[in-house]
């Protein structure tokens, strides 16, 4: 292999790896589309735009030399516009991925079923409650009212933490 082809392959390798990761992302999101809901469409669109921009940059980097032969110095005026378009597509793809992450997930069919089930209220279906006072409930005789999650601070050993000096 010549040093030019090794150099070209080395410069293209990161873009090729990113493109592979994005293709895997599209496939994985598509396989879990039922569970993810609307966020799957956003995620697949974001990965698709990022893949499109990555492939565009790969092709542009491969063809820059031949484009310079065709357009000459005028290419220096066109390249910034092409890279600006690529950057805007990258920005849109990243924005869609972020939107997909924060988008509400569709509840699974089992979770929807559980949410809509009304308690029957018959004796044996109710959860078992132990008779007598429950710990941490305010207003019961002999127990101070405590807020849920509040615990008394631990007491230091041997005399309450006071020194003998």
ABEGO torsion letter per residue (X at the ends): XBAAAAAAAAAAAAAAAAAAAAAAAAAAAAAAAAAAEAAAAAAAAAAAAAAAAAAAAAAAAAAAAAAAAAAEAAAAAAAAAAAAAAAAAAAAAAAAAAAAAABBBBBBAAAAAAAABBBAGBAAABBBBBBEBBBGBBGBBGBBBBBBGBBBBBBBBGGGGBBAX
